[in-house]
Amino acid sequence: MEGTAHRWATAGELVAYVLPPGFHWLEILDAHAHSGASFLPIDVRLTPREQQRLIDRARPSVVVRPEEETVLADAAHIDPDRAWAVVATSGTSGKPRLAQLPRSALGFAVAASLEALDASAYDPWVACLTPAHVGGLLVLLRGVLTGSPITVLDRFEPGALLAGASEGAHVSLVPTMLRRLVNGGADLTRLGAIVVGGGALDPALRDDAEQLGGRIVSTYGSTEACGGIVYDGVPFDGTRVRIDADREDEIGPIELGGPTLMDGYRADPTATAEAFTVDGWFRTGDLGNLDGDRRLWVRGRADDVIRTGAETVWPDEVETVLRSHAQVADVAVAGRPDREWGAHVVAWVVPANPLNPPTLEQLREHCREGLARFKAPRNLHIVETLPRTANGKLRRSVLRAPQHG
């Protein structure tokens, strides 16, 4: 793999990398750890136009691609203390933004995650997520910042993961990856903690994975908070969670505080101002509540809540029930405008057998035991695939758009 710009870059410069996953990323990050130069990993799965939009917004000194380095004349200065890593958000609800993550914040997140897992710096990890997303980046940084042994896979494949993992190796996955392991009947006892983030974890999927011997840890966080900083509802030591409601046991907007928060969005002061409260808490855009033990329960994105008549419907709850139907391979639920009720529940289903898709009547009947009648879908669209980001997150905003389905 060619590309050596990181070897001479210095603090105050930003280097953008449009490189596929691989062992070379450990070398790149180690070089940046020593030079203090800032870095921007860009997902190679994005289209050239999407990649260029990120580059134009970031204004790096150098863009590194396989076999090619481009030095840019209009580079913008960057403060390495405030933005050691610049990471694109997933952009599920709109265009992605560039979160500026201080080295101290990333270091805290790495150390706190090991403590939360009761793991040590000597425990091995497997890296199979793209370094362009914070979950994948953090696995690599465990190797760079703490010396953890890291096995790097070029891409995720269930067989390659299990064959390449050392006994007891920890791994970070998104729910779709865990589902592939479960569907293949993988022996999960050889792995350590399976840290699942990047989307809601279906309780049934978790149960199935645990039946296969997996030690599952569900995480909650965001790119702006250096990834998952709440494990199974419990925040890291030093991380603060509050609910913007009259009482924290009520469902309301989730806000985060603590040492893992981003400095702000690069070249976007308006979005930065909107992201933080006056007293410095980060507005996640998610809804949830804290129980009596101050364990966090996440209900979903505020924009995703379906208000139908006087009732509230949470898409994740409906998806969990529909996904248990034998004829459903994958499903997404969103609200569509309704003149009478304000909105109604719509399901997009990828059938297990395209030649024998489920009917709306079958799915509504399937919902009868587990859901109130108003939560069952009133419309059904059979689709080949669901709109997702490059990292597998559902783009529910696309479903809500009138032109989709």
C-alpha positions in Angstrom: 0.0 0.0 0.0 1.6 3.2 -1.1 1.0 6.6 0.6 3.5 8.0 3.1 2.1 11.5 3.7 1.5 10.7 7.3 5.3 10.2 7.8 6.1 13.8 7.3 2.9 15.6 8.3 3.2 17.7 11.5 0.9 19.1 14.1 -1.4 21.7 12.6 -1.9 19.7 9.4 -4.8 17.4 8.5 -4.3 14.4 6.3 -7.3 12.7 4.6 -7.0 9.0 3.9 -9.2 7.3 1.3 -7.9 3.8 1.9 -9.6 0.5 2.5 -9.4 -1.3 5.8 -6.2 -3.3 6.5 -3.1 -3.6 8.7 -1.7 -0.4 7.2 -4.1 1.6 9.3 -2.2 0.6 12.4 0.9 2.1 10.9 -0.9 5.2 9.9 -2.4 5.8 13.3 0.8 5.0 15.1 2.6 7.6 12.9 0.0 10.2 13.8 0.3 9.4 17.5 3.9 10.3 17.3 3.7 13.3 14.9 0.6 14.9 16.4 -0.8 15.6 12.9 -4.5 15.2 12.5 -6.2 12.7 10.3 -9.5 12.2 8.5 -10.4 8.6 7.5 -12.8 8.5 4.5 -14.9 5.5 3.7 -13.9 4.0 0.4 -17.4 2.7 -0.1 -18.7 6.2 -0.6 -19.1 7.4 -4.2 -16.3 9.7 -5.5 -18.8 12.7 -5.2 -19.5 11.9 -1.6 -15.8 11.5 -0.8 -15.1 14.9 -2.5 -17.8 16.6 -0.5 -16.0 15.6 2.7 -12.7 16.6 1.4 -14.0 20.0 0.3 -15.5 20.6 3.8 -12.4 19.4 5.7 -9.8 21.2 3.5 -6.9 18.9 4.4 -3.3 19.4 3.5 -2.9 16.1 1.8 -5.3 13.4 0.4 -3.9 9.9 0.4 -5.3 7.2 -1.9 -3.9 3.9 -3.0 -0.8 4.6 -5.1 -1.5 8.4 -5.0 -1.0 11.4 -2.8 -2.4 14.8 -3.6 -1.1 17.9 -1.9 -3.9 20.6 -1.7 -3.1 24.3 -2.0 -6.1 25.6 0.0 -5.6 23.6 3.2 -7.2 25.0 6.4 -5.2 25.0 9.7 -6.4 22.6 12.4 -5.7 22.7 16.1 -4.3 19.2 17.0 -5.3 19.6 20.7 -9.0 20.1 19.7 -9.2 17.9 16.6 -6.6 15.0 16.5 -9.2 12.9 14.6 -11.8 14.3 12.2 -14.5 11.6 11.7 -17.6 11.8 9.5 -21.0 11.2 11.2 -23.2 8.5 9.7 -25.6 11.0 8.1 -28.7 8.8 8.6 -30.9 11.9 8.8 -29.2 14.2 6.4 -25.7 15.1 5.1 -22.8 13.8 7.3 -20.9 16.3 9.4 -17.2 16.2 10.5 -16.8 15.7 14.2 -13.5 17.0 15.6 -12.3 14.6 18.3 -9.5 15.5 20.7 -6.8 13.0 21.4 -7.6 13.2 25.1 -11.3 12.3 24.3 -10.4 9.3 22.3 -7.8 8.2 24.8 -10.4 8.4 27.6 -12.9 6.4 25.5 -10.4 3.7 24.9 -9.4 3.4 28.6 -12.9 3.6 29.9 -14.1 0.9 27.5 -11.5 -1.5 28.7 -12.5 -0.8 32.3 -16.2 -1.3 31.5 -15.5 -4.6 29.9 -13.2 -5.7 32.7 -10.5 -6.1 30.1 -6.8 -5.3 30.0 -4.5 -3.8 27.5 -3.1 -7.3 26.9 -6.5 -8.7 25.6 -6.6 -9.3 21.9 -9.1 -7.6 19.6 -10.3 -8.2 16.0 -10.8 -5.1 13.8 -13.4 -5.8 11.1 -15.2 -2.4 11.0 -14.1 0.4 8.7 -11.7 2.9 10.3 -13.8 5.6 8.7 -16.4 5.1 11.4 -15.7 5.7 15.1 -16.4 2.1 16.2 -13.8 0.7 13.8 -11.4 3.5 14.6 -11.5 2.8 18.4 -10.6 -0.8 17.9 -7.4 0.2 16.1 -6.7 2.9 18.6 -6.7 0.3 21.4 -3.7 -1.2 19.7 -2.0 2.2 19.1 -2.7 3.8 22.4 -2.6 0.9 24.8 -0.7 -1.8 22.9 -3.5 -4.3 22.7 -2.9 -7.0 20.1 -5.0 -6.3 17.1 -5.9 -8.7 14.2 -7.1 -6.6 11.3 -9.5 -8.1 8.7 -9.9 -6.4 5.3 -13.6 -7.0 5.5 -16.1 -8.8 7.7 -16.9 -12.4 6.9 -18.2 -14.7 9.6 -15.8 -17.5 8.8 -12.8 -15.2 8.5 -13.7 -13.5 11.8 -13.8 -16.8 13.7 -10.7 -18.2 12.0 -8.7 -15.1 12.5 -9.6 -14.3 16.1 -7.3 -15.3 18.9 -9.0 -17.3 21.7 -11.0 -14.8 23.8 -10.5 -11.9 21.4 -13.0 -9.0 21.7 -14.7 -7.6 18.7 -16.9 -4.6 17.8 -19.8 -5.3 15.4 -22.9 -3.7 14.1 -26.2 -5.6 14.5 -26.3 -6.7 10.8 -22.9 -8.4 11.3 -24.1 -10.1 14.5 -27.1 -11.4 12.7 -24.9 -13.0 10.0 -23.0 -14.8 12.7 -26.2 -16.0 14.3 -27.8 -17.1 11.1 -24.7 -19.1 10.3 -24.9 -20.9 13.7 -21.4 -19.6 14.6 -19.7 -20.9 17.8 -19.4 -17.6 19.7 -17.7 -19.1 22.8 -14.3 -18.6 21.3 -14.7 -14.8 21.3 -14.5 -12.5 24.2 -16.9 -9.6 24.5 -18.9 -8.9 21.4 -19.5 -5.2 21.5 -22.5 -4.2 19.4 -23.2 -0.6 18.4 -24.2 1.6 15.5 -27.9 0.8 15.8 -30.6 -0.7 18.0 -30.0 -4.3 19.0 -33.0 -6.5 18.6 -33.6 -8.4 22.0 -34.4 -11.6 20.1 -31.1 -11.3 18.2 -29.2 -10.8 21.5 -30.9 -13.9 23.0 -30.0 -16.0 19.9 -26.4 -14.8 20.1 -26.2 -15.6 23.8 -27.6 -19.1 23.1 -24.6 -19.6 20.8 -22.3 -18.7 23.7 -21.7 -15.0 22.9 -20.9 -12.5 25.6 -23.0 -9.6 24.1 -22.5 -6.0 25.2 -24.9 -3.5 23.7 -23.5 0.0 23.4 -25.0 3.5 23.0 -23.2 6.7 22.0 -22.4 8.6 18.8 -19.5 9.8 16.7 -19.7 13.1 18.5 -19.1 11.3 21.8 -16.2 9.1 20.6 -18.5 6.1 20.0 -20.3 3.9 22.4 -19.9 5.3 25.9 -22.9 3.6 27.6 -22.6 -0.2 27.9 -25.8 -2.2 28.5 -27.4 1.0 29.8 -24.5 1.9 32.2 -22.4 5.0 31.3 -18.6 5.0 31.5 -17.2 6.4 34.7 -16.9 10.1 34.1 -19.6 10.1 31.4 -22.8 11.9 32.3 -26.3 11.2 31.0 -29.4 13.3 31.6 -32.9 13.4 30.2 -34.4 16.7 29.2 -37.8 16.1 30.9 -39.6 17.0 34.1 -38.4 13.7 35.6 -35.6 11.6 34.3 -37.7 8.4 34.5 -39.9 10.1 31.8 -39.1 9.7 28.1 -37.3 12.7 26.8 -34.3 13.9 24.8 -31.0 12.3 25.8 -28.1 14.6 26.5 -24.5 13.6 27.2 -21.7 15.2 29.1 -18.1 14.3 30.0 -14.6 14.0 28.6 -15.3 12.1 25.4 -17.4 14.9 23.7 -16.2 16.3 20.4 -14.8 19.8 20.2 -17.4 20.7 17.5 -18.1 20.1 13.8 -15.4 21.2 11.4 -16.2 24.3 9.4 -19.8 24.3 10.7 -20.2 26.7 13.6 -24.0 26.8 13.2 -24.4 23.1 13.6 -21.9 23.1 16.5 -24.0 25.7 18.3 -27.1 23.7 17.8 -25.5 20.5 19.0 -24.8 21.8 22.5 -26.9 23.2 25.3 -26.0 26.5 26.9 -24.3 24.6 29.8 -22.3 22.4 27.4 -24.3 19.1 27.2 -24.4 17.4 23.8 -27.9 17.0 22.3 -28.0 13.4 20.9 -31.3 13.7 19.0 -32.4 10.5 20.7 -35.1 9.8 23.2 -34.9 7.7 26.3 -35.3 7.5 30.0 -33.3 6.6 33.1 -34.6 4.0 35.5 -34.3 3.9 39.3 -30.7 2.6 39.0 -29.9 5.4 36.5 -29.6 2.8 33.7 -30.3 4.4 30.3 -33.1 3.0 28.1 -33.0 4.3 24.6 -36.3 4.5 22.7 -35.1 5.8 19.3 -34.4 9.0 17.3 -36.7 11.9 18.1 -37.4 12.3 14.4 -38.4 8.7 14.1 -41.3 8.7 16.6 -44.7 8.1 15.0 -47.5 10.1 16.4 -50.8 8.5 15.3 -53.9 10.2 16.7 -53.1 10.6 20.4 -50.8 7.6 20.5 -47.0 7.2 20.2 -45.4 4.4 18.3 -41.7 3.5 18.5 -40.5 2.0 15.2 -37.9 -0.3 16.9 -40.7 -1.9 18.9 -42.7 -2.7 15.8 -39.7 -3.9 13.8 -38.7 -6.3 16.6 -42.1 -8.0 16.4 -42.3 -8.1 12.6 -38.8 -9.4 12.3 -39.9 -12.6 14.2 -42.3 -13.5 11.3 -40.9 -16.4 9.4 -41.4 -14.7 6.0 -39.5 -11.6 7.0 -35.8 -11.4 6.4 -35.4 -7.7 7.2 -37.8 -4.9 8.0 -38.0 -1.1 8.6 -40.9 0.9 10.0 -41.6 4.6 9.7 -44.5 7.0 9.8 -46.2 8.6 6.8 -48.5 11.6 6.9 -52.1 10.9 7.4 -54.8 13.7 7.2 -57.0 12.1 9.8 -54.5 10.6 12.3 -51.5 12.8 11.7 -49.4 9.8 10.7 -49.8 6.1 10.2 -47.4 3.2 10.5 -45.8 1.8 7.3 -43.6 -1.2 7.1 -40.9 -1.9 4.4 -40.2 -5.7 4.3 -37.4 -7.7 2.6 -39.1 -11.1 2.3 -37.2 -14.3 3.3 -38.5 -15.7 0.0 -39.1 -13.1 -2.8 -41.5 -15.5 -4.4 -43.6 -15.8 -1.3 -43.7 -12.4 0.5 -45.9 -11.9 3.5 -49.2 -9.9 3.1 -50.2 -6.9 5.2 -53.0 -9.0 6.7 -50.5 -11.7 7.8 -48.2 -9.2 9.4 -51.0 -7.4 11.2 -52.3 -10.8 12.5 -48.7 -11.6 13.7 -48.7 -8.3 15.7 -51.9 -9.0 17.6 -50.3 -10.8 20.5 -47.3 -8.5 21.0 -48.5 -5.1 20.0 -51.5 -2.8 20.5 -53.7 -2.6 17.3 -52.7 1.0 16.6 -49.0 0.0 16.4 -49.5 -2.6 13.7 -48.6 -1.4 10.1 -51.4 0.0 8.0 -49.4 -0.1 4.8 -46.8 -2.5 3.5 -44.1 -2.2 0.9 -42.2 -5.3 -0.3 -38.6 -4.3 -1.2 -35.4 -6.0 -2.2 -33.2 -4.0 0.1 -33.5 -1.3 2.8 -31.7 2.1 2.5 -28.7 2.0 4.8 -25.5 3.9 5.3 -22.2 2.4 4.3 -21.9 1.1 7.9 -25.3 -0.6 7.9 -27.4 2.0 9.8 -30.9 2.3 8.6 -31.7 5.6 6.8 -35.2 6.0 8.1 -35.5 9.5 6.8 -35.3 8.1 3.2 -38.3 5.9 4.0 -40.3 8.9 5.3 -39.7 10.7 2.0 -42.8 10.6 -0.2 -40.9 9.4 -3.2 -39.7 6.2 -1.5 -42.1 3.3 -1.8 
